[in-house]
Amino acid sequence: MEPKYGEKGTVEPDIFALYRRTPFFIEVQRSVYSEKQMREKLDRYEALFQSGIIALEPWQSPERILFPHVLILSDTRYGLPSFPFKVFQAPTFTAFIQSITKPKEKQSSA
């Protein structure tokens, strides 16, 4: 699903997904952006965060309002400042999942 939150120039994530009941905005960035361009893109997410509009989404739980994490899928790693929401970077979704999944401990055979 590609949600829209206003006119052109506002937040336009490529994908919105719930993964293990956690909301994500996913940006698939196959062209190389400058760090300035990526920062401007994420500044739009920060404006959306500040607006509170996300609280009105039908997937929200009334007990706990969540702002989606932003996942940037790109071969380029951007040096970014901190934001009031989590931003992850990975070359693929599989690499992202592997980075957040703790390896299972090997059972010792006795």
Rosetta constraint file for C-alpha pairs under 8 A:
AtomPair CA 1 CA 14 HARMONIC 7.67 0.50
AtomPair CA 1 CA 15 HARMONIC 5.33 0.50
AtomPair CA 1 CA 16 HARMONIC 5.57 0.50
AtomPair CA 1 CA 17 HARMONIC 7.44 0.50
AtomPair CA 2 CA 12 HARMONIC 7.21 0.50
AtomPair CA 2 CA 13 HARMONIC 6.15 0.50
AtomPair CA 2 CA 14 HARMONIC 5.31 0.50
AtomPair CA 2 CA 15 HARMONIC 4.88 0.50
AtomPair CA 2 CA 16 HARMONIC 6.15 0.50
AtomPair CA 3 CA 12 HARMONIC 6.50 0.50
AtomPair CA 3 CA 13 HARMONIC 6.60 0.50
AtomPair CA 3 CA 14 HARMONIC 7.82 0.50
AtomPair CA 3 CA 15 HARMONIC 7.32 0.50
AtomPair CA 3 CA 16 HARMONIC 6.81 0.50
AtomPair CA 4 CA 11 HARMONIC 6.93 0.50
AtomPair CA 4 CA 12 HARMONIC 5.55 0.50
AtomPair CA 4 CA 13 HARMONIC 7.72 0.50
AtomPair CA 5 CA 10 HARMONIC 6.59 0.50
AtomPair CA 5 CA 11 HARMONIC 6.06 0.50
AtomPair CA 5 CA 12 HARMONIC 6.94 0.50
AtomPair CA 6 CA 10 HARMONIC 5.83 0.50
AtomPair CA 6 CA 11 HARMONIC 7.45 0.50
AtomPair CA 10 CA 44 HARMONIC 6.06 0.50
AtomPair CA 11 CA 41 HARMONIC 7.50 0.50
AtomPair CA 11 CA 44 HARMONIC 5.64 0.50
AtomPair CA 11 CA 45 HARMONIC 5.95 0.50
AtomPair CA 11 CA 48 HARMONIC 7.24 0.50
AtomPair CA 13 CA 25 HARMONIC 5.76 0.50
AtomPair CA 13 CA 26 HARMONIC 5.96 0.50
AtomPair CA 13 CA 27 HARMONIC 5.67 0.50
AtomPair CA 14 CA 25 HARMONIC 7.43 0.50
AtomPair CA 14 CA 26 HARMONIC 5.85 0.50
AtomPair CA 14 CA 27 HARMONIC 5.28 0.50
AtomPair CA 14 CA 28 HARMONIC 6.44 0.50
AtomPair CA 15 CA 24 HARMONIC 7.98 0.50
AtomPair CA 15 CA 25 HARMONIC 5.85 0.50
AtomPair CA 15 CA 26 HARMONIC 4.98 0.50
AtomPair CA 15 CA 27 HARMONIC 6.84 0.50
AtomPair CA 16 CA 23 HARMONIC 7.28 0.50
AtomPair CA 16 CA 24 HARMONIC 5.70 0.50
AtomPair CA 16 CA 25 HARMONIC 4.73 0.50
AtomPair CA 16 CA 26 HARMONIC 6.19 0.50
AtomPair CA 17 CA 23 HARMONIC 5.82 0.50
AtomPair CA 17 CA 24 HARMONIC 5.25 0.50
AtomPair CA 17 CA 25 HARMONIC 6.67 0.50
AtomPair CA 17 CA 26 HARMONIC 7.67 0.50
AtomPair CA 18 CA 22 HARMONIC 5.23 0.50
AtomPair CA 18 CA 23 HARMONIC 4.45 0.50
AtomPair CA 18 CA 24 HARMONIC 6.13 0.50
AtomPair CA 19 CA 23 HARMONIC 6.43 0.50
AtomPair CA 19 CA 24 HARMONIC 7.32 0.50
AtomPair CA 22 CA 68 HARMONIC 7.26 0.50
AtomPair CA 22 CA 69 HARMONIC 8.00 0.50
AtomPair CA 23 CA 66 HARMONIC 7.52 0.50
AtomPair CA 23 CA 67 HARMONIC 7.26 0.50
AtomPair CA 23 CA 68 HARMONIC 4.53 0.50
AtomPair CA 23 CA 69 HARMONIC 6.38 0.50
AtomPair CA 24 CA 68 HARMONIC 4.60 0.50
AtomPair CA 24 CA 69 HARMONIC 4.76 0.50
AtomPair CA 24 CA 70 HARMONIC 5.72 0.50
AtomPair CA 24 CA 71 HARMONIC 6.75 0.50
AtomPair CA 25 CA 68 HARMONIC 5.95 0.50
AtomPair CA 25 CA 69 HARMONIC 6.15 0.50
AtomPair CA 25 CA 70 HARMONIC 4.81 0.50
AtomPair CA 25 CA 71 HARMONIC 6.20 0.50
AtomPair CA 26 CA 70 HARMONIC 5.86 0.50
AtomPair CA 26 CA 71 HARMONIC 4.77 0.50
AtomPair CA 26 CA 72 HARMONIC 6.01 0.50
AtomPair CA 26 CA 73 HARMONIC 7.27 0.50
AtomPair CA 27 CA 70 HARMONIC 7.43 0.50
AtomPair CA 27 CA 71 HARMONIC 6.14 0.50
AtomPair CA 27 CA 72 HARMONIC 4.82 0.50
AtomPair CA 27 CA 73 HARMONIC 6.04 0.50
AtomPair CA 28 CA 72 HARMONIC 6.16 0.50
AtomPair CA 28 CA 73 HARMONIC 4.85 0.50
AtomPair CA 28 CA 74 HARMONIC 6.47 0.50
AtomPair CA 29 CA 33 HARMONIC 7.91 0.50
AtomPair CA 29 CA 72 HARMONIC 6.82 0.50
AtomPair CA 29 CA 73 HARMONIC 5.83 0.50
AtomPair CA 29 CA 74 HARMONIC 5.03 0.50
AtomPair CA 30 CA 73 HARMONIC 7.90 0.50
AtomPair CA 30 CA 74 HARMONIC 5.95 0.50
AtomPair CA 30 CA 75 HARMONIC 7.45 0.50
AtomPair CA 32 CA 76 HARMONIC 6.89 0.50
AtomPair CA 33 CA 37 HARMONIC 5.78 0.50
AtomPair CA 33 CA 38 HARMONIC 6.16 0.50
AtomPair CA 34 CA 38 HARMONIC 6.34 0.50
AtomPair CA 35 CA 39 HARMONIC 5.98 0.50
AtomPair CA 35 CA 78 HARMONIC 5.98 0.50
AtomPair CA 35 CA 79 HARMONIC 6.82 0.50
AtomPair CA 35 CA 80 HARMONIC 7.48 0.50
AtomPair CA 36 CA 40 HARMONIC 6.18 0.50
AtomPair CA 37 CA 41 HARMONIC 6.27 0.50
AtomPair CA 38 CA 42 HARMONIC 6.23 0.50
AtomPair CA 38 CA 78 HARMONIC 7.61 0.50
AtomPair CA 39 CA 43 HARMONIC 5.99 0.50
AtomPair CA 39 CA 80 HARMONIC 6.83 0.50
AtomPair CA 40 CA 44 HARMONIC 6.53 0.50
AtomPair CA 41 CA 45 HARMONIC 6.88 0.50
AtomPair CA 42 CA 46 HARMONIC 6.31 0.50
AtomPair CA 43 CA 47 HARMONIC 6.28 0.50
AtomPair CA 44 CA 48 HARMONIC 6.30 0.50
AtomPair CA 45 CA 49 HARMONIC 6.09 0.50
AtomPair CA 46 CA 50 HARMONIC 6.17 0.50
AtomPair CA 46 CA 83 HARMONIC 7.09 0.50
AtomPair CA 46 CA 84 HARMONIC 7.31 0.50
AtomPair CA 47 CA 51 HARMONIC 6.15 0.50
AtomPair CA 48 CA 52 HARMONIC 6.86 0.50
AtomPair CA 48 CA 53 HARMONIC 6.88 0.50
AtomPair CA 48 CA 54 HARMONIC 7.54 0.50
AtomPair CA 49 CA 53 HARMONIC 7.63 0.50
AtomPair CA 49 CA 54 HARMONIC 7.27 0.50
AtomPair CA 49 CA 67 HARMONIC 6.80 0.50
AtomPair CA 49 CA 84 HARMONIC 7.92 0.50
AtomPair CA 49 CA 85 HARMONIC 7.99 0.50
AtomPair CA 52 CA 56 HARMONIC 7.93 0.50
AtomPair CA 53 CA 57 HARMONIC 7.54 0.50
AtomPair CA 54 CA 66 HARMONIC 7.85 0.50
AtomPair CA 54 CA 67 HARMONIC 6.59 0.50
AtomPair CA 55 CA 60 HARMONIC 6.48 0.50
AtomPair CA 55 CA 65 HARMONIC 5.90 0.50
AtomPair CA 55 CA 66 HARMONIC 7.45 0.50
AtomPair CA 55 CA 67 HARMONIC 7.97 0.50
AtomPair CA 56 CA 60 HARMONIC 7.21 0.50
AtomPair CA 60 CA 64 HARMONIC 7.56 0.50
AtomPair CA 60 CA 65 HARMONIC 6.01 0.50
AtomPair CA 60 CA 66 HARMONIC 6.97 0.50
AtomPair CA 61 CA 65 HARMONIC 6.11 0.50
AtomPair CA 67 CA 85 HARMONIC 6.91 0.50
AtomPair CA 68 CA 85 HARMONIC 7.48 0.50
AtomPair CA 68 CA 86 HARMONIC 7.96 0.50
AtomPair CA 69 CA 85 HARMONIC 6.16 0.50
AtomPair CA 69 CA 86 HARMONIC 4.95 0.50
AtomPair CA 69 CA 87 HARMONIC 5.92 0.50
AtomPair CA 69 CA 88 HARMONIC 7.55 0.50
AtomPair CA 70 CA 85 HARMONIC 7.70 0.50
AtomPair CA 70 CA 86 HARMONIC 6.28 0.50
AtomPair CA 70 CA 87 HARMONIC 4.73 0.50
AtomPair CA 70 CA 88 HARMONIC 6.20 0.50
AtomPair CA 71 CA 87 HARMONIC 5.86 0.50
AtomPair CA 71 CA 88 HARMONIC 4.73 0.50
AtomPair CA 71 CA 89 HARMONIC 5.78 0.50
AtomPair CA 71 CA 90 HARMONIC 7.59 0.50
AtomPair CA 72 CA 87 HARMONIC 7.49 0.50
AtomPair CA 72 CA 88 HARMONIC 6.13 0.50
AtomPair CA 72 CA 89 HARMONIC 4.77 0.50
AtomPair CA 72 CA 90 HARMONIC 6.43 0.50
AtomPair CA 73 CA 89 HARMONIC 6.02 0.50
AtomPair CA 73 CA 90 HARMONIC 5.16 0.50
AtomPair CA 73 CA 91 HARMONIC 5.10 0.50
AtomPair CA 73 CA 92 HARMONIC 5.58 0.50
AtomPair CA 73 CA 93 HARMONIC 6.92 0.50
AtomPair CA 74 CA 89 HARMONIC 7.15 0.50
AtomPair CA 74 CA 90 HARMONIC 6.16 0.50
AtomPair CA 74 CA 91 HARMONIC 4.67 0.50
AtomPair CA 74 CA 92 HARMONIC 7.12 0.50
AtomPair CA 75 CA 90 HARMONIC 7.27 0.50
AtomPair CA 75 CA 91 HARMONIC 4.77 0.50
AtomPair CA 76 CA 91 HARMONIC 7.60 0.50
AtomPair CA 77 CA 89 HARMONIC 6.78 0.50
AtomPair CA 77 CA 90 HARMONIC 7.74 0.50
AtomPair CA 83 CA 87 HARMONIC 7.58 0.50
AtomPair CA 88 CA 96 HARMONIC 7.96 0.50
AtomPair CA 89 CA 96 HARMONIC 7.45 0.50
AtomPair CA 90 CA 95 HARMONIC 6.17 0.50
AtomPair CA 90 CA 96 HARMONIC 5.39 0.50
AtomPair CA 91 CA 95 HARMONIC 6.54 0.50
AtomPair CA 91 CA 96 HARMONIC 7.61 0.50
AtomPair CA 92 CA 96 HARMONIC 6.33 0.50
AtomPair CA 93 CA 97 HARMONIC 6.25 0.50
AtomPair CA 94 CA 98 HARMONIC 6.18 0.50
AtomPair CA 95 CA 99 HARMONIC 6.12 0.50
AtomPair CA 96 CA 100 HARMONIC 6.52 0.50
AtomPair CA 97 CA 101 HARMONIC 6.04 0.50
AtomPair CA 98 CA 102 HARMONIC 7.84 0.50
